[in-house]
Amino acid sequence: MNHHYLIADIGGTNARMALCSSEKKETQDMEIYSCNTGASLEEVITEYLQLHVEKELAGVCLAVPGPVEGGTFSFVNNDWVVDPKHLETILKAPVFLLNDFSAQSLALAAMSESDFDWMDQVRASSNLAKALVGPGTGTGVGALMASGQVIPSEAGHIGFAPITGHQEKLHHYARKKFGRVSVERLISGPGLVNIYQFNQEQNGLQIDPSTHPSDIATAAENGEEIANRSIQDFWDILAAYSGDIALTFGAKGGVFISGGAAQKLSPFLDTDRFREIFSDKGRFKTLCSEIPLGICTEQQMGLLGCRQYLIQKGV
């Protein structure tokens, strides 16, 4: 029987809402709403349903940016509060909350080879554990086990482990700025800015505090040496860290890169160099060299993961 679902991926700024069904992977009627219009989440959902829904909903899944174990969820960057029980009385359907990166990790189960830009020819069985690393505003990490279970993680806050003399200097620079240096301070959009400012300082240049990640990408496209070096540093750190994540989760089925920062910087990626650094794990070099590496090209992984979650729940 074909079931109809409402799915939403809600961040601090925007909420993406769409419809989907248990029979088709594709989403329908996606709308993007601002989270700061003054309307409540219930009002936004009601507006969406009035526009698009003609059939009874079998279930609702909302991906939100944070832990969801407490029942209700309050957003940090806006005044929205999600109360699943209250929404169920309004929508007359079961409502589930899902951590946004758990949703992205679940999406891996529904994605095919064509949904990735592969770094090389290495492939593995689809029923092995997979890990997801997502540099964006922060650094998200999750894993999808062979059983279909998602392992939530806050591994973006693991301490940065430099592997070269240049990275040791970068670590020292970041430690003076932040105290403890997590990988999120470096492999994220803001992290790229930190790397760039470090390289400016190393070359005796004045630091511009208003620099945006897109400014660095533009400068690199125009041939600026420090911008290109900074992006290479970003990919090198991400490669070593991704190898550590592979070992942490036993991700023999692949390590996949998602997130806006990585997608925007992919034109500067040296895949052979990434593979070499990723696999440089001493006695586990051979194991890591057999792990597939890919960049996710699916643009709505959060929504796709919500659909996958509802199907797993059997609603």
C-alpha positions as CSV (number, residue, x, y, z in Angstrom):
1,M,0.0,0.0,0.0
2,N,1.3,3.4,-0.9
3,H,1.6,5.8,2.1
4,H,1.9,9.6,1.9
5,Y,4.3,11.5,4.1
6,L,5.1,15.1,5.1
7,I,8.8,15.5,5.6
8,A,10.8,18.6,6.6
9,D,14.4,19.6,7.1
10,I,14.5,22.5,9.5
11,G,17.6,24.5,10.1
12,G,18.2,27.7,12.0
13,T,17.4,29.9,9.0
14,N,15.1,28.0,6.6
15,A,12.7,25.1,6.7
16,R,12.4,22.8,3.6
17,M,9.1,21.0,3.4
18,A,8.0,18.4,0.9
19,L,5.7,15.4,0.3
20,C,6.8,11.9,-0.6
21,S,5.4,8.4,-0.7
22,S,6.6,5.0,0.4
23,E,6.8,3.9,-3.2
24,K,8.8,6.7,-4.8
25,K,12.1,8.1,-3.7
26,E,11.5,11.5,-5.3
27,T,10.0,14.3,-3.2
28,Q,7.2,16.5,-4.4
29,D,6.0,20.1,-3.9
30,M,9.1,21.2,-2.0
31,E,8.7,24.7,-0.4
32,I,11.3,26.7,1.5
33,Y,10.1,28.8,4.4
34,S,12.0,31.3,6.5
35,C,12.2,30.4,10.2
36,N,12.1,34.1,11.2
37,T,8.9,35.4,9.7
38,G,7.1,35.6,13.0
39,A,4.8,32.7,12.3
40,S,5.0,29.6,14.5
41,L,6.1,26.2,13.1
42,E,2.5,25.0,13.4
43,E,1.3,27.9,11.2
44,V,4.0,27.3,8.6
45,I,3.1,23.6,8.4
46,T,-0.6,24.4,8.2
47,E,0.0,26.8,5.4
48,Y,2.0,24.2,3.5
49,L,-0.6,21.6,3.9
50,Q,-3.4,23.9,2.7
51,L,-1.4,24.4,-0.5
52,H,-0.4,20.9,-1.3
53,V,-2.0,18.1,0.6
54,E,-5.2,16.4,-0.7
55,K,-4.6,12.9,0.7
56,E,-4.5,11.7,4.3
57,L,-0.9,11.7,5.8
58,A,0.4,8.4,7.1
59,G,3.3,10.1,9.0
60,V,5.4,13.2,9.5
61,C,9.1,13.4,10.1
62,L,11.0,16.6,11.0
63,A,14.8,16.8,10.9
64,V,16.1,19.3,13.4
65,P,19.7,20.6,14.2
66,G,20.4,19.0,17.5
67,P,19.7,16.2,20.0
68,V,16.1,15.0,20.0
69,E,16.0,12.6,23.0
70,G,14.0,15.0,25.1
71,G,10.7,14.9,23.3
72,T,10.3,18.6,22.4
73,F,12.9,20.5,20.6
74,S,13.8,24.3,20.9
75,F,15.8,25.9,18.1
76,V,18.8,28.0,19.0
77,N,18.6,30.5,16.1
78,N,14.9,31.2,16.2
79,D,11.9,31.0,18.6
80,W,10.4,27.8,17.2
81,V,9.6,24.9,19.5
82,V,8.6,21.5,18.1
83,D,6.3,19.4,20.3
84,P,5.5,16.2,18.4
85,K,2.5,15.3,20.6
86,H,0.9,18.7,20.0
87,L,1.6,18.4,16.2
88,E,0.0,15.0,16.2
89,T,-3.3,16.4,17.4
90,I,-3.2,19.0,14.7
91,L,-2.1,16.8,11.8
92,K,-3.9,13.6,12.9
93,A,-0.8,11.6,12.0
94,P,2.2,10.2,13.9
95,V,5.0,12.8,14.2
96,F,8.7,11.9,14.6
97,L,11.8,14.1,15.3
98,L,15.1,13.2,13.9
99,N,18.5,14.8,14.3
100,D,19.5,16.4,11.0
101,F,22.7,14.5,10.5
102,S,21.1,11.3,11.5
103,A,18.6,12.0,8.7
104,Q,21.5,12.5,6.2
105,S,23.1,9.3,7.4
106,L,19.9,7.4,6.9
107,A,19.7,8.8,3.4
108,L,22.7,6.8,2.4
109,A,20.6,3.7,2.4
110,A,18.4,5.1,-0.3
111,M,21.1,6.5,-2.5
112,S,22.6,4.9,-5.6
113,E,26.1,5.1,-7.2
114,S,24.9,7.9,-9.4
115,D,24.2,10.1,-6.3
116,F,28.0,10.4,-5.6
117,D,31.1,11.9,-7.3
118,W,33.5,9.1,-6.6
119,M,37.2,9.9,-5.9
120,D,38.4,6.7,-7.6
121,Q,37.4,3.2,-8.7
122,V,37.2,1.7,-5.2
123,R,33.7,0.2,-4.4
124,A,32.4,-2.1,-1.7
125,S,29.3,-4.1,-0.8
126,S,26.3,-1.9,-0.1
127,N,25.5,-3.8,3.1
128,L,28.6,-2.6,5.1
129,A,28.8,0.2,7.5
130,K,29.1,3.7,6.0
131,A,30.2,7.0,7.5
132,L,29.2,10.5,6.6
133,V,31.3,13.7,7.2
134,G,29.7,17.0,6.5
135,P,31.6,20.3,6.6
136,G,29.2,23.2,6.4
137,T,28.5,25.9,9.0
138,G,29.9,23.3,11.4
139,T,31.1,19.7,10.9
140,G,28.5,17.0,11.1
141,V,29.3,13.3,11.4
142,G,27.2,10.2,11.4
143,A,27.3,6.6,10.5
144,L,24.9,4.0,9.0
145,M,25.5,0.5,10.3
146,A,25.0,-2.6,8.2
147,S,21.9,-3.3,10.3
148,G,20.3,0.0,9.2
149,Q,20.9,1.6,12.6
150,V,22.1,5.2,12.6
151,I,24.8,6.1,15.1
152,P,24.4,9.8,16.0
153,S,27.6,11.7,16.7
154,E,29.2,14.9,17.8
155,A,32.5,13.9,16.3
156,G,33.0,17.3,14.7
157,H,34.1,18.4,18.2
158,I,37.0,15.9,18.3
159,G,40.3,17.6,18.9
160,F,42.3,18.5,15.8
161,A,45.4,16.2,15.3
162,P,48.0,17.9,13.0
163,I,50.1,15.5,10.8
164,T,52.6,17.9,9.3
165,G,54.8,20.8,10.6
166,H,52.6,23.3,8.8
167,Q,49.5,21.9,10.5
168,E,51.3,22.0,13.9
169,K,51.8,25.8,13.3
170,L,48.1,26.0,12.3
171,H,47.2,24.2,15.5
172,H,49.3,26.6,17.6
173,Y,47.6,29.6,15.8
174,A,44.1,28.3,16.4
175,R,44.9,27.4,20.1
176,K,45.8,31.0,20.8
177,K,42.5,32.0,19.2
178,F,40.2,29.4,20.7
179,G,41.9,27.5,23.4
180,R,40.9,23.9,22.6
181,V,40.9,23.3,18.8
182,S,38.2,21.0,17.5
183,V,38.3,19.8,13.9
184,E,35.1,22.0,13.4
185,R,37.3,25.0,13.8
186,L,39.1,24.1,10.6
187,I,37.0,21.8,8.4
188,S,33.8,24.0,8.1
189,G,33.0,27.2,6.3
190,P,34.2,29.3,9.2
191,G,37.1,26.9,9.5
192,L,38.3,27.7,6.0
193,V,38.4,31.4,7.1
194,N,40.5,30.4,10.1
195,I,43.0,28.5,7.9
196,Y,43.1,31.4,5.4
197,Q,43.8,34.0,8.1
198,F,46.5,31.7,9.5
199,N,48.2,31.5,6.1
200,Q,47.9,35.3,5.7
201,E,49.7,35.8,9.0
202,Q,52.4,33.3,8.1
203,N,53.1,35.3,5.0
204,G,53.1,38.7,6.8
205,L,49.9,39.9,5.3
206,Q,47.2,41.9,7.1
207,I,44.1,39.8,8.1
208,D,40.7,41.0,7.0
209,P,38.2,40.0,9.7
210,S,35.3,40.3,7.3
211,T,36.5,37.5,5.0
212,H,33.8,35.1,4.0
213,P,34.4,31.5,2.7
214,S,33.1,32.4,-0.7
215,D,35.7,35.2,-0.9
216,I,38.5,32.6,-0.5
217,A,37.0,30.4,-3.2
218,T,36.8,33.4,-5.6
219,A,40.4,34.4,-4.8
220,A,41.5,30.8,-5.5
221,E,39.7,30.9,-8.8
222,N,41.6,34.0,-9.7
223,G,44.9,32.4,-8.9
224,E,45.7,33.7,-5.4
225,E,48.4,31.5,-4.0
226,I,47.4,31.8,-0.3
227,A,43.7,31.1,-1.1
228,N,44.7,27.9,-3.0
229,R,47.0,26.9,-0.2
230,S,44.3,27.4,2.3
231,I,41.8,25.2,0.4
232,Q,44.5,22.5,0.0
233,D,45.0,22.7,3.8
234,F,41.2,22.3,4.2
235,W,41.1,19.1,2.0
236,D,44.3,17.7,3.6
237,I,42.8,18.0,7.1
238,L,39.5,16.6,6.0
239,A,41.2,13.6,4.4
240,A,43.1,12.7,7.5
241,Y,40.1,13.2,9.7
242,S,37.9,11.2,7.4
243,G,40.3,8.3,7.7
244,D,40.1,8.5,11.5
245,I,36.3,8.5,11.2
246,A,36.5,5.4,9.0
247,L,38.5,3.5,11.6
248,T,36.2,4.8,14.4
249,F,33.0,3.4,12.8
250,G,34.5,0.5,10.9
251,A,33.1,2.1,7.8
252,K,34.2,-0.5,5.2
253,G,31.2,0.4,3.1
254,G,32.5,3.9,2.4
255,V,33.2,7.4,3.8
256,F,31.1,10.0,2.1
257,I,31.4,13.8,2.2
258,S,28.3,16.0,2.3
259,G,27.8,19.6,3.3
260,G,27.8,22.9,1.5
261,A,31.5,23.8,2.2
262,A,32.8,20.6,0.6
263,Q,30.5,20.8,-2.4
264,K,31.6,24.4,-3.1
265,L,35.3,23.5,-2.8
266,S,35.2,20.3,-4.8
267,P,36.6,22.0,-8.0
268,F,39.9,22.4,-6.0
269,L,40.0,18.7,-4.8
270,D,43.0,16.6,-5.7
271,T,41.4,13.1,-5.3
272,D,44.7,11.2,-5.5
273,R,46.1,13.3,-2.7
274,F,42.9,12.9,-0.6
275,R,43.1,9.1,-1.0
276,E,46.8,9.0,0.0
277,I,46.3,11.1,3.1
278,F,43.0,9.3,4.0
279,S,44.7,5.9,3.8
280,D,47.9,6.9,5.6
281,K,47.0,5.0,8.8
282,G,50.1,2.9,9.5
283,R,49.2,-0.7,10.0
284,F,45.7,0.0,8.7
285,K,46.8,1.5,5.4
286,T,45.7,-1.5,3.3
287,L,42.2,-1.5,5.0
288,C,41.7,2.2,4.4
289,S,42.8,2.0,0.8
290,E,39.9,-0.4,0.2
291,I,37.3,1.9,1.6
292,P,35.2,3.8,-1.1
293,L,35.3,7.6,-1.0
294,G,32.7,9.8,-2.5
295,I,31.2,13.3,-2.4
296,C,27.4,13.4,-2.1
297,T,25.7,15.1,-4.9
298,E,22.1,14.6,-3.6
299,Q,20.9,18.1,-2.6
300,Q,18.1,17.1,-0.2
301,M,19.7,14.4,2.0
302,G,17.8,15.5,5.1
303,L,14.5,15.1,3.4
304,L,15.5,11.8,1.9
305,G,16.5,10.6,5.3
306,C,13.2,11.6,6.8
307,R,11.4,9.5,4.2
308,Q,13.7,6.6,4.9
309,Y,13.0,6.9,8.7
310,L,9.2,6.8,8.2
311,I,9.5,3.7,6.0
312,Q,11.7,2.0,8.6
313,K,9.1,2.8,11.2
314,G,6.4,1.1,9.1
315,V,4.0,4.0,9.2
